[in-house]
Amino acid sequence: MPERNTVSELPTRVREVRKRRGLSQKALAELSGLSESYVAKLEQGNHGEVRVETVRKIAEALQVTTSLLIGGRGDTEQEAAPDRVVWEQTYRALLGRMQQPDEEPTVDGVADGLRALKPLLADNRYKELATLLPPLLRDAEALNGNGRAVRSRLLNATGWVLTQTRQFGMAEPTLDRAIDLADDRLDAAAAVNTRVWLHLRQGQLDQARTLATRWADDIEPRFSRATTTELALWGRLLLGISNAGVRDNRPGEAADAIRLARAAAAGIGHEALSDTSTTRTFGPVTVAMIAAENAAVLNQPDRVLAIAERIPADLPYAHSASRNRHRLDVASALLSMRKTNESFAVLQDLVRVSPEWLAKQRYAHDIVGRLVAKRKRKLSSEMRELADAVGLAY
């Protein structure tokens, strides 16, 4: 028997996506090979049961997935299907399926290659990273027992990129291996911080909190003699605990963790790299951005904007993922405070400076969806461009 769909949202979703695409019912009918009267009845809810194949035709015409039309909005951080053309070689390298080089690689050579990735990591240039990572991962694997530290750091950086691009299934074993290979606890803690973030993106709050707490307890420094790296890594773990706590309706725990993180940041006094694998920083500004994120989770837009006003614009790695994420919180808060034009301007600037990053953020998709929903007139070309940049279908 043909599979059928009776989801009540189907008429609304088809209608909204069609309008979002600027199509008439007649145009949609022509593109999908259906009659105009059928499309009209479907949008009115007078369609009865609809075969999934029919929905697929409409989805194809509208350039969206079938699951979106039949109700598959997905989780806020739903795993993305990997772009096989872009990421196939990275996957092959991680699985040890690349031919080894004729010339024997060196630890210094791999370390130099990892350093060369930093500008790309800072600017979220994922397609270029996908080109450079495979040979570097292959060379690191060929080091065998040598260079455990650089291999761990490279795997941490790779896991960070995979998490950024929502390739969670491959990020998990990559980060676990980075932790296992680390030959000192600070390199391990750096990879653990990425692993905590991976849990958070997947909504695994208990796992994130448990892992971050265990490692924060293990590496807690003595302030009187702690190094900047020790304070930064510990502080990052505390921010992970706070992130998990505020999302898990544990405001007291979240507040305690961020208070300790603020003390660690004060001990450093400035923004510092929190590990040598990525461009993540930790310091007073990072703590402030997480405090704003927590306020956003708690639906306190006025507090988000108050914190944002105190954050300087001239930061190291100005377009880093952390900074961009904070700007999404600002855009959302502005929209909640009915400052639509200001919110739109923030989002437009993110499209300009970090298009690859923005396209991977379900949060951005949701904010733009709210922005579009407030429009009573036909979408402007600029609004359409913004919607396209975040993959908004309706």
Order of alpha helices (4+ residues) and beta strands (2+ residues): beta-alpha-alpha-alpha-beta-alpha-alpha-alpha-alpha-alpha-alpha-alpha-alpha-alpha-alpha-alpha-alpha-beta-beta-alpha-alpha-alpha-alpha-alpha-alpha-alpha
